[in-house]
Amino acid sequence: MHLLDYLPMWVCFSLPSPSALLSVETGFRLGKYWKLRHPEEQESHIGAMIGATLGLWAFLLAFLVGIAINRYDLRRELVVNEANSIGTTFLRAGYLPEPYAKESRALIREYAAERLVMGEFGTFSAGRQRSEAIHGELWALVEQMVATEPADPIKGLYISSLNETIDLHASRIAALTTGRVPYTLYLVMYLVAVLAY
């Protein structure tokens, strides 16, 4: 979790406004002071500089939005893929002999519930730990079943989908924790906006 994760959306929108107003007022007063000290100087070409700065800011904004959209699409695709994989794993667990089928399906139901709750604010760490603990329990059941039951291609289908579910969990965690817009880009945009005003 980062600082922006804890701030409500209205705070993120309202914080730049006082900075922009302060920047405008500071620039106005500095310009007035400079003109009084140097009355012989001609009018500066500040409009071109402001236009160039706003052009840079627009470029950075387009760059940031492009990154955010790509990462959002990736996370949405991973959610759909993981949901499909969990559903396939649940269905294929019915092919297992008892008591493995019943125990596996109960764990997969709990796992799906954990994955839904994990997206809520403040529950990420606990949900991640419990999800990974369920992975261990499901895999332990698979190892026990393989050691006691004869080899069967249908069981292999279940193991394959379970493995895919575990892999997609890791991909979603990576997308949530590392697939973010760099905070330096937010800072640069903020500084360029203040300078433009």
C-alpha positions as MATLAB code, in Angstrom:
seq = 'MHLLDYLPMWVCFSLPSPSALLSVETGFRLGKYWKLRHPEEQESHIGAMIGATLGLWAFLLAFLVGIAINRYDLRRELVVNEANSIGTTFLRAGYLPEPYAKESRALIREYAAERLVMGEFGTFSAGRQRSEAIHGELWALVEQMVATEPADPIKGLYISSLNETIDLHASRIAALTTGRVPYTLYLVMYLVAVLAY';
ca = [
       0.000    0.000    0.000;
       1.197    3.487   -0.858;
       0.165    6.945    0.315;
      -2.272    7.474   -2.555;
      -4.057    4.206   -1.645;
      -5.084    5.691    1.715;
      -6.332    9.022    0.357;
      -9.986    9.393   -0.679;
     -10.578   10.508   -4.269;
     -11.881   13.955   -3.213;
      -8.618   14.617   -1.362;
      -6.557   13.693   -4.447;
      -8.563   16.195   -6.512;
      -8.651   18.984   -3.917;
      -4.953   18.975   -2.919;
      -3.587   20.421   -6.217;
      -6.005   23.394   -6.163;
      -4.400   25.316   -3.253;
      -0.956   24.641   -4.742;
      -2.058   26.006   -8.115;
      -3.590   29.119   -6.516;
      -0.465   29.650   -4.407;
       1.691   29.253   -7.515;
      -0.364   31.824   -9.451;
      -0.254   34.312   -6.569;
       3.485   33.827   -6.029;
       4.193   34.293   -9.741;
       2.053   37.436   -9.873;
       3.768   39.007   -6.860;
       7.261   38.090   -8.078;
       6.481   39.543  -11.512;
       5.160   42.752   -9.972;
       8.215   43.043   -7.716;
      10.578   42.419  -10.650;
       8.817   45.037  -12.818;
       9.138   47.665  -10.072;
      12.858   46.940   -9.667;
      13.572   46.857  -13.430;
      11.097   49.187  -15.193;
      13.354   49.511  -18.232;
      12.942   45.852  -19.231;
      10.567   45.068  -22.079;
       7.626   42.705  -21.792;
       8.895   39.113  -21.456;
       7.851   36.208  -23.651;
       6.285   34.357  -20.759;
       3.291   33.234  -22.824;
       5.455   31.014  -25.033;
       7.101   29.478  -21.969;
       3.730   28.758  -20.367;
       2.466   27.244  -23.619;
       5.517   24.974  -23.836;
       5.150   23.952  -20.179;
       1.456   23.152  -20.642;
       2.352   21.144  -23.775;
       4.841   19.130  -21.703;
       2.181   18.655  -19.015;
      -0.353   17.424  -21.602;
       2.230   14.962  -22.944;
       2.913   13.638  -19.447;
      -0.828   13.342  -18.785;
      -1.357   11.345  -21.994;
       1.603    9.123  -21.063;
       0.223    8.530  -17.550;
      -3.276    7.722  -18.815;
      -1.832    5.281  -21.371;
       0.128    3.446  -18.676;
      -2.890    3.357  -16.333;
      -5.220    1.990  -19.034;
      -2.768   -0.755  -20.020;
      -2.312   -1.861  -16.423;
      -6.032   -1.712  -15.738;
      -6.729   -3.904  -18.783;
      -4.077   -6.391  -17.638;
      -5.561   -6.625  -14.130;
      -9.095   -7.024  -15.518;
      -7.940   -9.797  -17.851;
      -6.170  -11.565  -14.975;
      -9.340  -11.402  -12.847;
     -11.393  -13.059  -15.610;
      -8.717  -15.699  -16.257;
      -8.414  -16.492  -12.561;
     -12.194  -16.754  -12.138;
     -12.355  -19.156  -15.089;
      -9.483  -21.190  -13.689;
     -11.084  -21.430  -10.233;
     -14.364  -22.545  -11.825;
     -12.598  -25.189  -13.923;
     -10.677  -26.438  -10.902;
     -13.898  -26.669   -8.888;
     -15.658  -28.657  -11.629;
     -12.705  -31.001  -12.174;
     -12.480  -31.647   -8.425;
     -15.680  -33.668   -8.891;
     -13.653  -36.261  -10.813;
     -11.548  -37.021   -7.748;
     -12.310  -39.993   -5.509;
     -13.740  -39.388   -2.068;
     -12.807  -37.902    0.357;
     -10.517  -35.789   -1.889;
     -13.373  -34.406   -4.010;
     -15.377  -33.147   -1.030;
     -12.379  -31.660    0.789;
     -10.995  -30.028   -2.374;
     -14.320  -28.470   -3.303;
     -14.762  -27.069    0.224;
     -11.305  -25.505    0.060;
     -11.909  -24.101   -3.442;
     -15.180  -22.501   -2.252;
     -13.302  -20.866    0.622;
     -10.540  -19.818   -1.771;
     -13.004  -18.121   -4.142;
     -14.559  -16.252   -1.201;
     -11.101  -15.110   -0.056;
     -10.254  -13.870   -3.543;
     -13.432  -11.744   -3.566;
     -12.772  -10.231   -0.140;
      -9.085   -9.639   -0.868;
      -9.940   -6.780   -3.226;
     -11.508   -4.767   -0.408;
      -9.417   -2.064    1.250;
      -7.414   -3.241    4.274;
      -7.892   -6.987    3.694;
      -5.159   -7.559    1.102;
      -2.444   -8.949    3.392;
      -4.700  -11.302    5.361;
      -6.472  -12.468    2.190;
      -3.170  -13.144    0.467;
      -1.877  -15.208    3.394;
      -5.062  -17.271    3.622;
      -5.182  -17.800   -0.160;
      -1.619  -19.092   -0.165;
      -2.378  -21.304    2.835;
      -5.291  -22.820    0.880;
      -2.897  -23.462   -2.022;
      -0.752  -25.471    0.355;
      -3.735  -27.446    1.659;
      -5.012  -28.211   -1.855;
      -1.573  -29.283   -3.022;
      -1.114  -31.457    0.069;
      -4.385  -33.227   -0.810;
      -3.099  -33.766   -4.359;
       0.168  -35.247   -3.082;
      -1.726  -37.531   -0.708;
      -4.106  -38.629   -3.479;
      -1.264  -39.323   -5.937;
       0.545  -41.410   -3.316;
      -2.511  -43.562   -2.511;
      -4.528  -43.689   -5.745;
      -3.579  -45.191   -9.125;
      -2.440  -42.845  -11.897;
      -5.301  -41.451  -13.970;
      -5.314  -38.844  -16.790;
      -8.538  -37.319  -15.435;
      -6.807  -36.573  -12.133;
      -4.035  -35.001  -14.190;
      -6.573  -32.543  -15.625;
      -7.500  -31.457  -12.095;
      -3.855  -31.075  -11.108;
      -3.187  -29.004  -14.232;
      -6.074  -26.602  -13.547;
      -5.071  -26.308   -9.883;
      -1.542  -25.446  -10.955;
      -2.925  -22.806  -13.342;
      -5.024  -21.315  -10.532;
      -1.951  -21.030   -8.301;
       0.049  -19.422  -11.137;
      -2.726  -16.899  -11.860;
      -2.852  -15.998   -8.179;
       0.859  -15.109   -8.348;
       0.287  -13.097  -11.544;
      -2.553  -11.120   -9.934;
      -0.491  -10.382   -6.834;
       2.376   -9.144   -9.031;
      -0.020   -6.974  -11.080;
      -1.525   -5.461   -7.913;
       1.743   -4.794   -6.091;
       4.252   -3.973   -8.840;
       2.116   -3.091  -11.871;
       1.451    0.488  -10.823;
       2.009    3.858  -12.419;
       5.370    5.104  -11.069;
       4.952    7.687   -8.326;
       7.788    9.744   -9.807;
       5.516   10.363  -12.804;
       2.799   11.724  -10.490;
       5.374   13.969   -8.823;
       6.757   15.266  -12.143;
       3.218   16.004  -13.377;
       2.461   17.874  -10.173;
       5.651   19.955  -10.393;
       5.136   20.785  -14.084;
       1.533   21.834  -13.345;
       2.712   24.142  -10.538;
       5.376   25.657  -12.817;
       2.848   26.140  -15.625;
       0.610   28.207  -13.350;
];
